[in-house]
Amino acid sequence: MEEIDQIRSAAPTALTAPRFMTHKAAQLVSMAARVNLDAKDDDSHANLGWHRGFNGFLSHPIGEGENTVEVGLILDRFEVAIFRGAERLASLSLEGVAVGDADAWLDAELEKLALKPVSGQSPPYEMPAEADAVETYSMADRSESLAALSAWFSLSAAILAEFAGRNSDLSPGPVRCWAHHYDLATEVHFEGVGTAKAATIGIGFSPGDEHYDEPYFYISPWSEIDVKDLPDPAVTGHWHTDGFVGIVATATEALSLGDIRRDLPAFIEGAFRMCREKLGV
């Protein structure tokens, strides 16, 4: 099934359970890097990259020499795996597996590579209560919604990478998934010029959170902007001002577009220009 067809195969509001389940599972991948890499102030050592080849997340490389590997979460197959380059060294289907047993499996595989285990470790942030409460991984009877969630991540990774390429003169940050909020994003930083303050615009995709119980794309400026008389976003979407300020297109709004693959990038570019104008950068 094509990516857009997969996205359309499940209602955006049907992705809540897969979101919480995979958010919990993504902590396995992130934690493997967190405990085995030198910490960075911005926590970027523990973020994840999206690999379109197998529809999943990869950690940063960990280990040394021939033992350098990446830990991955293959979303649409709901399995965790360890890769050395293109070689899959080991994998575990998470269906029906207790969280502690998945930790123990990963510990054993990491131990074979002389790497530190993940058991007993906790991330330095609070997880959503629904994700944190997961005790056994299970996506039974939710294969269609899981495939749709995977397709949304894959589509957003491609669109965000293309945005970064088109705006390479602005040196966007890498497109990475931050395991805390489980969002896939890049950032553009602007140094203060003249009377303008230093500013940042985040361009990203969230599979859903406390703000929207469905996936959404966001373009969020910082520093603070005047939220009076905000211009209407081009193409689709709306301004969000509760909890964060930004231009948002929910999955429902995106699905109303005539050509998602063409019109979503146009929405992002238009929203990015509006945010730059509001920031004066």
C-alpha positions as CSV (number, residue, x, y, z in Angstrom):
1,M,0.0,0.0,0.0
2,E,1.3,3.5,-0.9
3,E,2.2,5.9,1.9
4,I,-0.7,8.3,1.3
5,D,-3.1,5.3,1.1
6,Q,-1.8,4.0,4.4
7,I,-2.3,7.4,6.0
8,R,-5.9,7.5,4.8
9,S,-6.6,3.9,5.9
10,A,-7.2,4.9,9.6
11,A,-8.9,8.0,11.1
12,P,-6.4,10.4,12.7
13,T,-8.2,9.9,16.1
14,A,-7.7,6.1,15.9
15,L,-4.0,6.5,16.3
16,T,-4.0,7.3,20.0
17,A,-3.4,3.8,21.3
18,P,-0.5,3.1,18.8
19,R,1.0,6.5,19.7
20,F,1.2,5.7,23.4
21,M,2.4,2.1,22.9
22,T,5.2,3.1,20.4
23,H,6.1,6.2,22.5
24,K,6.9,3.8,25.3
25,A,8.8,1.4,23.0
26,A,10.8,4.3,21.6
27,Q,12.3,4.8,25.1
28,L,14.2,1.5,24.6
29,V,16.0,2.9,21.6
30,S,16.6,6.3,23.2
31,M,17.8,4.8,26.5
32,A,20.4,2.6,24.7
33,A,22.0,5.7,23.4
34,R,21.5,7.7,26.6
35,V,23.5,5.2,28.8
36,N,26.2,4.5,26.2
37,L,27.0,8.0,24.8
38,D,28.5,11.1,26.4
39,A,25.7,13.4,27.5
40,K,25.1,16.6,25.6
41,D,23.5,19.7,27.2
42,D,20.6,19.7,24.8
43,D,20.0,16.0,25.3
44,S,20.5,15.4,21.6
45,H,22.7,12.3,22.2
46,A,19.4,10.5,23.1
47,N,17.3,11.7,20.1
48,L,16.3,9.4,17.2
49,G,16.5,9.5,13.5
50,W,13.8,8.2,11.1
51,H,15.0,5.5,8.6
52,R,12.6,5.4,5.6
53,G,14.1,2.1,4.4
54,F,12.6,0.1,7.2
55,N,10.0,2.6,8.5
56,G,11.4,3.1,12.0
57,F,13.6,5.0,14.4
58,L,17.3,4.6,14.9
59,S,19.5,5.7,17.8
60,H,22.8,7.5,17.3
61,P,25.6,5.0,16.7
62,I,26.9,3.4,20.0
63,G,29.9,1.3,20.7
64,E,33.4,1.3,19.1
65,G,35.0,-0.2,16.1
66,E,33.4,-3.4,14.9
67,N,31.0,-3.2,17.8
68,T,29.5,0.1,16.7
69,V,25.7,-0.5,16.3
70,E,22.4,1.4,16.2
71,V,19.3,0.3,18.1
72,G,16.1,0.7,16.2
73,L,12.3,0.5,16.6
74,I,10.7,-0.7,13.4
75,L,7.3,0.9,13.8
76,D,5.0,-0.9,11.4
77,R,6.3,-4.3,12.4
78,F,6.4,-3.3,16.1
79,E,9.8,-4.8,16.8
80,V,13.1,-3.6,18.3
81,A,16.3,-4.4,16.5
82,I,20.0,-3.9,16.5
83,F,21.9,-3.0,13.3
84,R,25.5,-2.9,12.3
85,G,25.2,-0.8,9.1
86,A,22.7,-2.6,6.9
87,E,23.1,-5.8,8.8
88,R,20.4,-6.8,11.3
89,L,22.2,-8.5,14.2
90,A,19.2,-9.2,16.3
91,S,15.5,-8.4,16.6
92,L,12.6,-8.9,19.0
93,S,8.9,-8.7,18.2
94,L,7.3,-6.6,20.9
95,E,3.8,-8.1,20.6
96,G,2.8,-9.5,23.9
97,V,6.2,-8.9,25.5
98,A,6.3,-7.4,29.0
99,V,8.2,-4.1,29.3
100,G,10.7,-5.7,31.7
101,D,11.3,-8.6,29.4
102,A,12.0,-6.3,26.5
103,D,14.5,-4.4,28.7
104,A,16.2,-7.7,29.6
105,W,16.4,-8.8,26.0
106,L,18.1,-5.6,25.0
107,D,20.4,-5.8,28.0
108,A,21.6,-9.2,26.8
109,E,22.2,-8.0,23.3
110,L,24.1,-4.9,24.4
111,E,26.2,-7.0,26.8
112,K,27.3,-9.1,23.8
113,L,28.7,-5.9,22.4
114,A,30.3,-4.8,25.7
115,L,27.8,-2.0,26.0
116,K,25.9,-0.8,29.1
117,P,22.4,-2.2,29.9
118,V,19.1,-0.2,29.9
119,S,17.4,-2.0,32.8
120,G,16.8,0.1,35.8
121,Q,17.3,3.4,34.0
122,S,14.7,6.1,33.7
123,P,14.6,9.1,31.4
124,P,15.1,12.5,32.9
125,Y,11.6,13.6,32.0
126,E,8.0,12.6,32.7
127,M,6.3,10.5,30.1
128,P,2.6,10.9,29.3
129,A,0.7,8.9,31.9
130,E,-0.9,6.6,29.3
131,A,2.5,5.7,27.8
132,D,4.2,5.4,31.2
133,A,1.4,3.0,32.3
134,V,2.2,0.4,29.6
135,E,3.3,-2.8,31.2
136,T,3.0,-5.2,28.2
137,Y,3.5,-4.2,24.6
138,S,0.6,-5.1,22.4
139,M,-0.8,-3.8,19.1
140,A,-3.2,-6.7,18.7
141,D,-6.1,-5.8,16.3
142,R,-4.4,-2.4,15.6
143,S,-2.2,-3.3,12.7
144,E,-4.0,-0.8,10.3
145,S,-3.7,2.1,12.7
146,L,-0.1,1.2,13.5
147,A,0.7,1.2,9.8
148,A,-1.0,4.6,9.4
149,L,1.0,6.0,12.3
150,S,4.2,4.7,10.7
151,A,3.2,6.3,7.4
152,W,2.6,9.6,9.0
153,F,6.1,9.6,10.5
154,S,7.6,8.5,7.2
155,L,5.8,11.2,5.2
156,S,6.7,13.9,7.8
157,A,10.4,12.8,7.8
158,A,10.5,13.3,4.0
159,I,8.7,16.6,4.0
160,L,10.9,18.0,6.9
161,A,14.1,16.8,5.2
162,E,13.0,18.5,2.0
163,F,12.2,21.7,3.9
164,A,15.7,21.6,5.4
165,G,17.2,21.1,1.9
166,R,15.3,24.0,0.4
167,N,16.4,26.3,3.2
168,S,19.9,25.0,3.6
169,D,21.2,28.6,3.5
170,L,19.6,29.1,6.9
171,S,21.4,26.0,8.3
172,P,18.4,24.1,9.8
173,G,19.2,21.5,12.4
174,P,19.0,17.8,11.7
175,V,15.5,16.3,11.5
176,R,15.4,14.2,14.6
177,C,12.8,12.7,17.0
178,W,12.9,13.8,20.6
179,A,11.9,10.9,22.7
180,H,10.4,13.1,25.4
181,H,7.6,14.6,23.3
182,Y,7.9,12.0,20.5
183,D,7.9,14.7,17.9
184,L,10.0,14.8,14.7
185,A,11.5,18.2,14.1
186,T,14.1,20.6,12.8
187,E,14.9,24.1,14.0
188,V,16.1,27.3,12.3
189,H,18.1,29.7,14.5
190,F,18.3,33.4,13.7
191,E,20.9,35.6,15.4
192,G,19.8,39.0,16.5
193,V,20.3,41.7,13.9
194,G,19.7,45.4,14.5
195,T,16.7,45.7,16.8
196,A,15.7,42.1,16.2
197,K,16.2,39.5,19.0
198,A,17.8,36.2,18.5
199,A,15.0,33.8,17.5
200,T,14.2,30.2,16.7
201,I,11.5,28.6,14.6
202,G,10.7,24.9,15.1
203,I,9.3,23.0,12.2
204,G,7.9,19.6,13.1
205,F,5.4,16.8,13.3
206,S,3.8,15.4,16.4
207,P,1.8,12.2,16.4
208,G,-0.5,13.8,18.9
209,D,-0.3,15.0,22.5
210,E,-2.2,16.9,25.2
211,H,-3.0,19.7,22.7
212,Y,-4.4,17.5,19.9
213,D,-5.5,13.9,20.0
214,E,-4.4,13.3,16.5
215,P,-1.2,13.9,14.5
216,Y,-0.3,17.5,13.5
217,F,2.4,19.6,11.8
218,Y,3.6,22.7,13.5
219,I,5.7,25.8,12.8
220,S,6.4,27.4,16.1
221,P,8.4,30.7,16.5
222,W,10.4,31.8,19.5
223,S,11.0,34.4,20.9
224,E,7.7,35.7,22.0
225,I,5.5,37.3,19.3
226,D,2.4,39.5,19.5
227,V,-0.6,37.2,19.0
228,K,-2.9,40.0,18.0
229,D,-4.0,40.2,14.4
230,L,-2.3,37.0,13.3
231,P,-2.6,36.5,9.6
232,D,-4.5,33.5,8.3
233,P,-2.2,30.6,7.4
234,A,-1.9,29.8,3.7
235,V,-3.3,26.6,2.2
236,T,-4.7,25.1,5.5
237,G,-4.2,25.1,9.2
238,H,-4.7,27.6,12.0
239,W,-2.8,29.5,14.7
240,H,-2.4,27.7,18.1
241,T,-1.9,30.0,21.1
242,D,-2.7,27.8,24.2
243,G,0.5,26.3,25.7
244,F,2.6,27.2,22.7
245,V,2.3,29.7,19.8
246,G,2.5,28.4,16.3
247,I,0.8,27.6,13.1
248,V,-0.7,24.1,13.1
249,A,-2.2,21.8,10.5
250,T,-3.8,18.8,12.1
251,A,-4.0,15.4,10.3
252,T,-7.7,16.1,9.7
253,E,-6.9,19.4,8.1
254,A,-4.0,17.9,6.1
255,L,-6.3,15.1,4.8
256,S,-8.6,17.7,3.4
257,L,-5.9,18.9,1.0
258,G,-6.3,18.0,-2.6
259,D,-2.7,16.7,-2.9
260,I,-1.1,16.1,0.4
261,R,2.4,15.5,-0.9
262,R,2.3,18.8,-2.8
263,D,0.2,21.0,-0.6
264,L,1.7,20.1,2.9
265,P,5.2,21.4,1.9
266,A,3.5,24.6,0.6
267,F,1.7,25.0,3.9
268,I,5.0,24.6,5.8
269,E,6.8,27.1,3.6
270,G,4.0,29.7,3.9
271,A,3.8,29.3,7.7
272,F,7.5,29.6,8.0
273,R,7.5,32.9,6.1
274,M,4.7,34.2,8.3
275,C,6.6,33.3,11.5
276,R,9.7,35.0,10.1
277,E,7.7,38.1,9.4
278,K,6.2,38.1,12.9
279,L,9.7,37.7,14.4
280,G,11.2,40.3,12.1
281,V,14.0,38.0,11.0
